[in-house]
Amino acid sequence: MTGQASVASGSMGRMDVIDWMLDADPAIRWQVRRDVLGESDAQVADDRDRVAAEGVGARILALQSDDGYWNGHEYGENGDRRSVIWSLSLLRRLGARPDDPRVRTAIERVRDGVTWRYFDDRPFFAGEVEECVNGGVLALATYFGQLDEGTDALVRRLLAERLPDGGWNCEPADESQRSSFDSTLCVLEGLLAVERDGSSAVPASEIAEARRGGEEYLLERHLFRRRSTGEVVKDRYLNFTFPVYWFYDVLRALDHFREVGGTPDARLDEALELLRSRRGDDGRWPAGRPWPREVYFAVDAPEGEPSRWNTLRALRVLRWAEGSTDLAG
């Protein structure tokens, strides 16, 4: 089989996998249509326009206070995910349009009212001190059109904080000179966004060099293994879940390399085989174990049940890696 009808086919009774994913929140629908079925931005525009008005996107926007905060916190105490950074991160991954009036209002509230209370009340989009947080802030500032001198300083800081092995770590440099998979991927996502935006005062060539160095750190370890022994670094890296927060996992990393584009590096092969092995007989991927701490509401399916978010992300990675829309195998 070829073409759209064969994408992700599986035995699911009356609905195939694509129909099942399209029978969902508009945030999933528009990304399935663009990233799996290959439809144009114009073709998916109506669905994407609904993200801020319906479903998860609308629910998150409605939970923001007039002062710009979600739950009164810019990051969240003791890992609480009900906060500014994780609410905006979710809106970004849902694909809420930055120019939607409801989104613009939310971002203006954050820009004008939210600060990092433990870091001299710096404006939210100027970031704080931890690399993993600042990588996320950069991705948000770029997506929501908030790049300025403060974010330029954030880029320079991250470039200066690269460790000798090529990546980043939120632990102080005097405590660790080894990069963290979690911190490195958070920074890479932010740098890629800023690099592609092209409006930073920091030369794009410098940003790209640092990004490629961090990606090399992950590739040398095949995305989840120790370079010294070949052992799996942490079992939680094999847990595919959504939303991702600051946590690293192999699917999130593969989705980053898909976003970078180009021909997949051969060192991704093992991670891609791991991804394929997680696919159920019905063509769907199960939900992983949710990351801990408080949330407003569950975004994905319960652990072990078929996950639209994991299936979407897996299929678009495979579409990129295999260079085809025929993903039935």
Salt bridges, closest charged atoms under 4 A:
ASP35 OD1 - ARG34 NE 2.60
ASP35 OD2 - ARG316 NH1 2.86
GLU39 OE1 - ARG33 NH2 2.76
ASP47 OD1 - ARG29 NE 3.10
ASP47 OD2 - ARG33 NH1 2.90
ASP49 OD1 - ARG97 NE 2.52
GLU54 OE2 - ARG50 NH1 3.14
ASP66 OD1 - ARG109 NH2 3.54
GLU74 OE1 - ARG117 NH2 2.90
GLU77 OE2 - HIS73 ND1 3.87
ASP80 OD2 - ARG82 NH2 2.64
ASP100 OD1 - ARG102 NE 2.98
ASP112 OD1 - ARG111 NE 2.93
GLU161 OE2 - ARG157 NE 2.87
ASP182 OD2 - ARG236 NH2 2.85
GLU189 OE1 - ARG93 NH2 3.06
GLU189 OE1 - ARG252 NH2 2.69
GLU195 OE1 - ARG211 NE 2.61
GLU215 OE2 - ARG211 NH1 2.93
GLU215 OE2 - HIS256 NE2 2.86
GLU216 OE2 - ARG267 NH1 2.69
GLU220 OE1 - ARG221 NH1 3.37
GLU220 OE1 - ARG227 NH1 3.06
ASP255 OD1 - ARG258 NE 2.63
ASP255 OD2 - ARG316 NH2 2.83
GLU259 OE2 - ARG196 NH1 3.27
GLU259 OE1 - ARG258 NH2 3.40
ASP265 OD1 - ARG267 NE 2.93
GLU270 OE2 - ARG225 NH2 2.70
GLU273 OE2 - ARG276 NH1 2.45
ASP282 OD2 - ARG284 NH2 2.76
GLU322 OE2 - ARG276 NE 3.00
